[in-house]
Amino acid sequence: MHIRTSGIPEQAPPNHPWAGAGLSSAMAAVVTGARRRAVRDGDRHVDTAHLLHSLVESDPAVRDAFDGGPQLARVLGYLVQRSIGYGLRWQGTQEDSGGFPAVREPEGEGWSPSASAAMDRAVRGALLRGELHADGLDLLAALVADPRCRAVEVLDRAGVTVGRLGARAADRMAVGDP
């Protein structure tokens, strides 16, 4: 058994500016979970797979957007395997799909450009719907909007039709599903 002792940050990546603003309390918990997951995985940056993992574990509305239990189980299986094999090739690298512009600011340190852009899109999406705070479905829609991010790679490998998942999330947001 191999025990990793080096490369693990001693503290969590810093909060991003939207960590306290523009997010529901449930989403603040998702962000906290993603930050904790990044530290546990030995990653310097919170990435979109960390966000997806925390989101799927904590938000029932997001879980309902998937095409049933077996699909959700496959997604969680890939996410759990991240630290023990699948995803190790990501370790030590910063995610930047280049799909969306991300502002690189000192206060955003500790977040991959793709994760930062997804959080920004989630907050903007909520505001465009007339909501003050982003919720899990906003973040799910923002994650699947970037076809080259790590979260979408996990979803693809788990056999999720990403376009359909994004449409389900949008449909649930339109009808006001919590």
C-alpha positions as CSV (number, residue, x, y, z in Angstrom):
1,M,0.0,0.0,0.0
2,H,1.3,3.4,-0.9
3,I,0.8,6.3,1.5
4,R,1.1,9.7,0.1
5,T,2.9,12.1,2.4
6,S,4.3,14.7,0.1
7,G,2.5,17.2,-2.1
8,I,-0.5,17.6,0.2
9,P,-1.2,21.2,1.0
10,E,-1.2,22.1,4.6
11,Q,-4.3,24.2,4.3
12,A,-7.3,24.5,2.0
13,P,-7.1,26.6,-1.1
14,P,-8.3,30.1,-0.4
15,N,-11.9,31.1,-0.8
16,H,-12.9,32.8,-4.0
17,P,-14.6,36.2,-3.9
18,W,-18.1,34.5,-4.5
19,A,-17.6,32.1,-1.7
20,G,-19.8,34.3,0.6
21,A,-21.8,36.2,-2.0
22,G,-24.1,35.0,-4.7
23,L,-24.4,31.5,-3.3
24,S,-27.1,29.9,-1.3
25,S,-26.1,28.3,2.0
26,A,-26.4,24.9,0.3
27,M,-24.0,26.1,-2.4
28,A,-21.6,27.5,0.2
29,A,-21.5,24.0,1.6
30,V,-20.7,22.6,-1.9
31,V,-17.8,25.0,-2.2
32,T,-16.5,24.0,1.3
33,G,-16.8,20.4,0.4
34,A,-14.9,20.9,-2.9
35,R,-12.1,22.8,-1.1
36,R,-11.8,20.0,1.5
37,R,-11.8,17.4,-1.3
38,A,-9.0,19.2,-3.1
39,V,-6.9,19.2,0.1
40,R,-7.6,15.5,0.8
41,D,-6.6,14.6,-2.8
42,G,-3.4,16.5,-2.5
43,D,-4.4,19.0,-5.2
44,R,-3.3,22.7,-5.2
45,H,-6.5,23.8,-6.9
46,V,-10.2,23.1,-6.6
47,D,-11.2,21.9,-10.1
48,T,-14.5,21.1,-11.7
49,A,-14.4,17.4,-10.7
50,H,-14.1,18.5,-7.1
51,L,-17.1,20.7,-7.5
52,L,-19.1,18.0,-9.3
53,H,-18.3,15.4,-6.6
54,S,-19.3,17.8,-3.8
55,L,-22.4,18.8,-5.7
56,V,-23.6,15.3,-6.4
57,E,-23.1,14.2,-2.9
58,S,-24.9,17.1,-1.3
59,D,-27.7,18.2,-3.6
60,P,-30.8,16.1,-4.1
61,A,-32.1,18.3,-7.0
62,V,-28.8,17.6,-8.8
63,R,-29.0,13.9,-8.2
64,D,-32.6,14.0,-9.6
65,A,-31.3,15.5,-12.8
66,F,-29.4,12.3,-13.6
67,D,-30.9,9.5,-15.6
68,G,-31.6,7.1,-12.7
69,G,-29.6,5.5,-9.9
70,P,-27.3,3.3,-12.0
71,Q,-26.0,6.3,-13.9
72,L,-25.5,8.3,-10.8
73,A,-23.6,5.3,-9.2
74,R,-21.2,5.2,-12.2
75,V,-20.5,8.9,-11.9
76,L,-19.9,8.6,-8.1
77,G,-17.7,5.6,-8.8
78,Y,-15.4,7.6,-11.1
79,L,-15.3,10.5,-8.7
80,V,-14.4,8.2,-5.7
81,Q,-11.7,6.6,-7.8
82,R,-10.1,9.9,-8.5
83,S,-7.7,9.8,-5.6
84,I,-6.8,6.1,-6.1
85,G,-6.1,5.9,-9.8
86,Y,-8.4,7.6,-12.2
87,G,-7.5,11.3,-12.1
88,L,-4.0,10.8,-10.7
89,R,-2.7,12.2,-14.0
90,W,-4.5,15.4,-13.1
91,Q,-2.5,15.7,-9.9
92,G,0.0,18.5,-9.9
93,T,-1.6,20.2,-12.9
94,Q,-4.0,23.1,-13.1
95,E,-7.2,22.6,-15.0
96,D,-7.8,25.1,-17.7
97,S,-10.0,23.9,-20.5
98,G,-9.7,27.2,-22.3
99,G,-13.4,27.0,-23.1
100,F,-14.3,30.1,-21.1
101,P,-12.3,33.1,-20.1
102,A,-11.3,33.1,-16.4
103,V,-10.1,36.1,-14.6
104,R,-6.9,35.3,-12.8
105,E,-6.8,37.3,-9.7
106,P,-4.8,36.8,-6.5
107,E,-8.0,36.2,-4.5
108,G,-8.9,33.4,-6.9
109,E,-5.8,31.5,-6.1
110,G,-6.5,28.0,-5.2
111,W,-9.1,27.5,-7.9
112,S,-8.5,26.2,-11.4
113,P,-9.5,28.7,-14.2
114,S,-12.3,26.2,-15.3
115,A,-13.7,25.9,-11.8
116,S,-13.6,29.6,-11.2
117,A,-15.3,30.3,-14.6
118,A,-18.0,27.7,-13.7
119,M,-18.7,29.3,-10.4
120,D,-18.9,32.7,-12.1
121,R,-21.3,31.3,-14.7
122,A,-23.5,29.7,-12.0
123,V,-23.8,33.0,-10.1
124,R,-24.6,34.9,-13.4
125,G,-27.1,32.3,-14.4
126,A,-29.0,32.7,-11.1
127,L,-29.0,36.4,-11.5
128,L,-30.3,36.2,-15.1
129,R,-33.2,34.0,-13.7
130,G,-34.0,36.7,-11.2
131,E,-32.5,34.8,-8.2
132,L,-30.1,36.3,-5.7
133,H,-28.2,33.1,-5.1
134,A,-26.9,30.3,-7.3
135,D,-28.0,26.8,-6.4
136,G,-26.8,23.3,-7.3
137,L,-28.7,23.2,-10.6
138,D,-27.0,26.5,-11.6
139,L,-23.6,25.0,-10.9
140,L,-24.5,21.8,-12.7
141,A,-25.6,23.7,-15.8
142,A,-22.4,25.8,-15.6
143,L,-20.2,22.7,-15.3
144,V,-21.7,20.9,-18.3
145,A,-21.4,24.1,-20.4
146,D,-17.7,23.6,-20.6
147,P,-17.2,20.5,-22.8
148,R,-13.4,20.3,-22.0
149,C,-13.5,20.5,-18.2
150,R,-12.7,17.6,-15.9
151,A,-16.2,17.3,-14.6
152,V,-17.5,16.7,-18.2
153,E,-14.7,14.2,-18.7
154,V,-15.9,12.3,-15.7
155,L,-19.5,12.5,-16.9
156,D,-18.5,11.3,-20.4
157,R,-16.5,8.3,-19.0
158,A,-19.5,7.4,-16.8
159,G,-21.7,7.2,-19.9
160,V,-23.7,10.4,-19.1
161,T,-25.1,12.2,-22.1
162,V,-23.9,15.7,-21.0
163,G,-26.3,17.6,-23.3
164,R,-29.3,15.8,-21.9
165,L,-28.1,16.3,-18.3
166,G,-27.7,20.0,-19.0
167,A,-31.2,20.2,-20.5
168,R,-32.7,18.4,-17.5
169,A,-31.0,20.9,-15.2
170,A,-32.3,23.8,-17.2
171,D,-35.8,22.3,-17.2
172,R,-35.8,21.9,-13.5
173,M,-34.5,25.5,-13.0
174,A,-37.3,26.8,-15.3
175,V,-40.0,25.1,-13.2
176,G,-38.5,26.2,-10.0
177,D,-37.4,22.8,-8.7
178,P,-35.5,23.4,-5.4
